[in-house]
Amino acid sequence: MGKPFKDREEVKADIRMCDYATAVWTIVGIILAAIGVIGDALNITLILEPTSWLLLAILVGLGVMMTHLNYLMARHLYGIESERKQ
């Protein structure tokens, strides 16, 4: 299990890191899907078969859900804590 946060700045840093990771992995998934679609449309093999590229895009999409859920929960808990302090 993860350790508790020390202060609010550490929570903000974690939120930024998760947001950045989500964006990067989403772009990677879109690129993999595009390679698969282009390879299938042109009927060529770009290192892997087009179906393999699309399966990789699906796996990346499933993996990005973890960082996105972490991002959402951190924002939610940060918001609850902010309301309690007011």
C-alpha positions, 0 to 999 in steps of 0.5 A: 500500500502507498504511504500517506501524503505529507502535505497538500503540495505532495498531493498536487504533485501526484495529481500533476504526475498522474495527469501527465502520465494519462496524457502520454499513454493516451497519445501512445494508444492513439498512435498505436491504433492509427498505425494499425488502421493505416497498415490495414488500409494500405494492406501492408505490415509495419513491423507487426500485423495490423491486428497486433497494433490494434491489440496493443492499442487496446492494452495501452487503453486498459492500462491508461485507465489505472493512471486516470482512476488514480488521477480522478481519486486524488482530485476527488480526495483533494477536493474533499479535504479542501472543503473540510478545511474551509 
